[in-house]
């Protein structure tokens, strides 16, 4: 599996599977930290092993994760990893589907929750990290083609950052949540 591999979701059952808040978090942990066991995921998320196991089965049924048997030390140990580095879907592929509407709402809420968490905890971070974190918004007049081109450029940059090999230069690195949203709107 390549970190930059891309999978387009067209099945609302898969969309529903990946939209559940805990399953979304499990996907993120596996993407960021790499393959893991149920017990390690349980410790990382604070959720019961049985709950993690159930949610991993749902993600595996949607082919969003897969087992990595070569990492197991014995027959009882099961390791899991994501099947693609980037998952894309568009609400326009699910016309009048309440699953897509709910998924969109959950994604937005999750993005806002992560930003709110930073606001609540930022004073506990060193000054350089507080200065480095940023928020920005802009307005522009764009055509559909220009908006698509902007998406391509931004996603290429984000994919490059997510897939790069981390330099061994002694610099402190932390996980950073990157989100972009570009929607037609009026001020």
Secondary structure, 3 states (H helix, E strand, C coil): CCCCCEEECCCHHHHHHHHCHHHHHHHHHHHHHCCEEHHHHHHHHCCCHHHHHHHHHHHHHCCCEEECHHHCCCCCCCEEEECCCEEECCHHHCCCCHHHHHHHHHHHHHHHHHHHHHHHHHHHCCHHHHHHCCCCCCCCCCCHHHHHHHHHHHHHHHHHHHHCCCCCCCCCCCCCCCCCCCCCCCC
